[in-house]
Amino acid sequence: MCHKLAVCRWMVILVFLFSFFSRTSPASAIAQVSGGGFHSLLLKSDGTVWAWGANRYGQLGDGTNTDRKTPAQVNGLDNVIAIAGGVWHSIALKSDKTVWAWGGNWAGQLGDGTTKSRNLPVQVKALDGIIKIAAKGQHSLALKSDGTVWVWGRNGYGQLGDGTVADRNTPVQVRVISNVVAIAGGGYHSLAQRSDGTIWAWGLNRQNQLGDGSATDRVIPVPLNGLAGVHSINCGGDHCVVLKNNGAIWAWGFNQYGQLGDGSADNRSTPHAVAGFENITAVAPGGDHNLAVKADGTVWAWGSNGSGQLGDGTTTNRATAVLVKKLDNVLAVSAGGQHSLAVKADGTVWAWGLNKNGQLGDDSAINRSAAVQVIGSYRQRD
C-alpha cells in the first residue's frame, strides 16, 4: 500500500513539473523565424510551418494566392527542422533530410524541374542528405552532409557557382569548394564557410558584395582574405555580415544606407569591423538593413529605415547601430526585405517595418517603426 502511495505521489509530482515547465518554457514552441522579401515564416517545435504576408506567387504555401495578415499553416508539411525565405519563394528542410519549396518559380528556384510557381510545397528533385538550407533572393542553396553545396534558381550573375550564368530548375553542385560547414544566400550572390575556417563567395560583385577586393562578378567561388575566427555567415541584398567567435561583427559590400554600420555610406570591397559591437550572439541582414542580438537580450539595428525596419521609432536611415525599442529578452532575429522579426524568451514573436502585405502578422497593413506582437504567436499567459 505504501509503495503504491509513493508511486502515486511521484506521478503527481512529475505531472506537476511537466506542466510547470511547459508553461514557463514557452520559447521551445518556436524553433525559427525567417523573413522573406515580403512575407514571413515561422517554424514551430512540432515541425509545422506557418506563414503570413505577400502570397501573390504562393509563397505562403497555404494552397491560395491570397495575402495573409496573420499566420496560416503551410499545407502538407510536417517534420520540418529548418526554413528559409527568398524574395518570392520559401524552402524547408525536413527531418528526413529532403528539401521542399513553394512560391515563385520562374527562374527554377523551387528546384522541381519546372518553372511553374506553386502555392503548395513540392519536393526539390534529386536532393537528399541535406543538413542546411539558405535562400534570400531568387536562388536556393543546400548543404549536404558530405560537405558539398548544391544550388538552383536564378543565375544571371553566377550566384549558383557552377561556372555558368544559366538558370537551373534542378540542383547543381557548386564548383571548387568542398568540406563546407555553413552557407548563406544574398540577393544575387552566395557565401560558404569551409571546415578550415575560410570564407568563399561567388555571384554579383558590382557593389563589392563578394568582399574579395574587386568589383568583378564571379561564376565560381573565390576566397576572402584576412577573415578568420568566423562563427556565422550571413548575406543581405547586396552586402554581407559575419559574426566572429569573439562576438564582434564584420561587414562588406553595398553601403548606401549605412548597412555596413561604419558611420559612412561608402561601399567596402573587403571585410571591416562594425564599430562599437561586442558580446553579440546573433546577426541577421535584410535587404538593406541589419539586426544584432546582444548577450543581454537587447536588439540593435542599422541601415535602411524608410519603412521603420530598424524599430527605433523613426524612419531615418542609420549608419551606426540604434536600439530597437520595446524589445528585451530576445533569443533570435531574422530580417526580410524591409521588415524585421524577433523571438523573445517568453515564446512570443514580434515584428516591425514594412507591412503593406501583412508581413508583420498583426492583422493590419500599417507600417510599424516599433515592434508589435505577431498575432497567434505563443503567449506565456493567456
Secondary structure, 3 states (H helix, E strand, C coil): CHHHHHHHHHHHHHHHHHHHHHHHCHHHHEEEEEECCCEEEEEECCCCEEEEECCCCCCCCCCCCCCEEEEEECCCCCCEEEEEECCCEEEEEECCCCEEEEECCCCCCCCCCCCCCEEEEEECCCCCCEEEEEECCCEEEEEECCCCEEEEECCCCCCCCCCCCCCEEEEEECCCCCCEEEEEECCCEEEEEECCCCEEEEECCCCCCCCCCCCCCEEEEEECCCCCCEEEEEECCCEEEEEECCCCEEEEECCCCCCCCCCCCCCEEEEEECCCCCCEEEEEECCCEEEEEECCCCEEEEECCCCCCCCCCCCCCEEEEEECCCCCCEEEEEECCCEEEEEECCCCEEEEECCCCCCCCCCCCCCEEEEEECCCCCCCCC
